[in-house]
Amino acid sequence: MGLVHIELFTTLDLVAQAPGGPDEDPEGFPFGGWQVPLMDEVAGAQVDAAYEDADALLLGRRTYDIFAAYWPKAEGNPFAALFNGIPKYVASRGTPDLPWAHSTRLGPDLPAAVRELRERHEHVKVVGSLDLVQTLLRERLFDRLDLWVHPLTLGTGKRVFDTGTVPANLTLLDAPVAGPRGAVFLRYALADGTPATGDMGAPGRDAHDAG
């Protein structure tokens, strides 16, 4: 069975809306392109590595439209060759025109469709698409969560964890890595079960245990 990877750029207050430019998702959001001044060579190499094994993209409708307008014309960009060549699956309630080569709209039963993609592909990458991400989080239909956390807060915008969030355990797969401009890369895997609880004041707990 393949893996579904969620790839997101986020702020410290976990806003992930329109990191790459003012036209990505402008309605009511004044900070489009907030990530651009904080990009550096470390984050760039991490992003490159994150997509090396991608054999499919899973996108929401808005992200698909942005990508379809850009990547077919992005000659000379190594991501263009990858994104243009692999299958693209689009989660949409409507029946949109999908002009980008190798694009398919998923059926109305999104959880069933994503489970089928796991059987067909090894590494399905979800980019942006925050409404879709909420569904994947709610249904526990992801295997990896990659977050690039940037040193700023916005106080407004669409967040990674919102109405689709359910209690879940995750495992940190690699030690966090920070770039020179302060972005920290965190890679998690979905783990079994739901979060446990405890009592810091319970008998037998001391300062060492609390740490």
N, C-alpha and C positions, 0 to 999 in steps of 0.2 A: 504493500500500500504506500502511495506517495505521501508527501508532506505539503501542507498549506502554510506558507510563510506570509505573515503580515509585516510590511516594511513601512515605517513611518518616521518622519521628522517631526519633533515636538519641542515645545518650550518647557520650562520648568513647571509651569502651571498646566502642562499637558494639552495645550492648544496645538492642533495639527492642521489647521485650515490654511490653505494657500501659501505654503512656505516658499514656492519658487518664483512667484511673480504676482503683480497686482491684478492681472486678468484671470487668474485661476478660479477664484470663487469670491468675487468682489462684493456681492450683495450684503450690505450692512457690516462689512469687515474692512477696516481702514489700514490693515497691516500686511497686505499681500506682498510677498517677497521678503518676509522677515528673516529667512534663513540665509539669503544671498550674502550679506556682509560677514557671515560667520563661517562660510565654507573655507576649508583648508585642505592641504594635500593628504592629511591623515584620513579625514572623513571621506574624501574622494576615493582613496584606495579601499576603504571599508565598503563603500557602496559598490564599487566595481566587483569586489570579492563576493558580495551578497547576491549578485545576479549571475555569477559565472555558471551556475548549474541550472538556471531557470529553463524550463521547457514549456511553460504556459504562463499567461497573465490572466488574473481574475480581477475585473474592474467594475466599478459602478459606472452609471451612464455618464455623469458629468466628467469624471476622470477619463473615460474612454474618448469623449468628444475632444478634450484637450489634447490627448495623446495622438488621436487620429489626425488632428489638424497640424501636428508638429513633426512627428517622427518620420512619416513617409518622405518628408522634404529635407530631413537632417542628414545630408550626405556627408560622409567622412567621419561621422560620430559612431564609435563602436557600439554604443547602445542602440543606434538606429538599426544596424544589421541584425542584432539580436531581437529587438522588439518587433521589427517588421517581419521577421521570419518565423516566429513561433506563434502558436494558436493564441487568440485572445477570446476570452469568455466574458460576456457582459451581463450583469444583473440589472434588469430593467423591468418595470411594471408595464411599460408600453411596448410598442412594436417599432423601435427606431430603425432608421436606415443605418447600416453598418458598413461604410465604404472601405474601411481599412482591411487589407488582405488578411485572410485566415481568421475572420471574426465571426463569432457565433453568439446569439442571444440565448441565455439560459431559460429554462422553463419556469413556470410559476412556483413550483415547489423547490425553492432555493436550497434548503438543506439536502434534499435528495440529489439535486444537481451537483452540489459541491462534493458530496460523498462519491458520486460517479466520477468526478474529475480526479479524485484521489486514486481511483482504480486505473485511470488512463494515463496519468502523468506522475513523474517522480518528484518534481519540485514546482509547485504552483505558487506564483508570487502575487500578492495583493498589494497594490500601490495606492496610497491615498485612499479615496473611496470611503469616507468616514461613515456614511450611512450603511454601506455594505459591511464595514468592519463591525458596527454595532450588532448586526445580525450574526456574524461569525462568532463574536464574543458570547452572545446570548446562547447560541446553540453549541458552543464549545467546538466549533468547526474550524479550528486552526491548530497547528502543531508547533509553530515557531512565532515568536513576536520579537522583531528587531526594532529597537527604538534608538534614534539619535536625539539625545536630550541636550538642548541648547541653553546657554546661560542668559536667559531673559524671560520676563513674564509679560503677558499681554492683557490679561484680565477679561478678555472677550474673545469669542470665536468658538468654533466647533472643537470639542475635546476628544481625546482618544477614548477615555472611559466615560460613558454617558448612560443613556437609557438602556443600552444593550448589555450592560455589565452585570454579570452574575458572580457569586463567590467562586473563586477558583484558586488553586495552587499553581505556582510556576517555579521552574528551576532555572537558576542562572547557569548558562552553559559555559561562558568564558569570563575571565576577569574583565571588568570594565576598562575601556581604553579611551583616554581623553586626547583630543587634538590640541594644537597650540592656540586655537581661538576659543577653547572651552567646551566644545561639544563632546559629550560622553556617549559612547556606543555601548548599549546594553542588549544582550541577546538572551532570550528566555525560551524555554520549552514548556508547553502545557503539561502539567503533572496531574496525577490522579487525585481524587478526593476533593474535599472542601476545606477551607482554612480551619485549623484547630484554635482553641482558645486556652487561656491559662489565667492564673492569679499571681501577680507579682508579689503579693503579700502573704502567700500561702506559707504555712510552717515548713521549715527546711530550706527555703530559698534564701540565698545570701547574695551579696553584691556580685560575686563571680558568676553565679547562676544567672543573674539578671542580665549580664553582658552576653 
